[in-house]
Amino acid sequence: MSLKPSTGVPLPSVKGLRETVYEIVAQIPRGRVLTYGAIARLAGYPNHSRLVGRIMRDAPDGQLPCHRVVSATGRLAPHYPAQAELLAAEGVKLSPSGKVTLKTYLWQID
């Protein structure tokens, strides 16, 4: 059984979507971030940012730059304490509230 977005179009298999999400994340350049929602749109499934979040939660350790994925407000993942350090090592500065300034660091895809 596959999930269906509000349009009634079936979602791809979780495995197929997972691979697509991982391919997108692998391309995010150093010093840039992308939001869960942007990844969902690029994968062809807008409005499925939470599904992208669940896929990212299960990403293989150390194989993808998962630390470059943030919420639509620039918030970091709540259970990923190393994310701030990894972003800082790439030159991404956080606001005083601990968020990424998307206006500055969001990856603008041509």
Helices and strands as residue ranges (DSSP letters): H 14-26, E 34-35, H 36-42, H 49-57, G 66-68, E 69-70, H 82-89, H 102-105
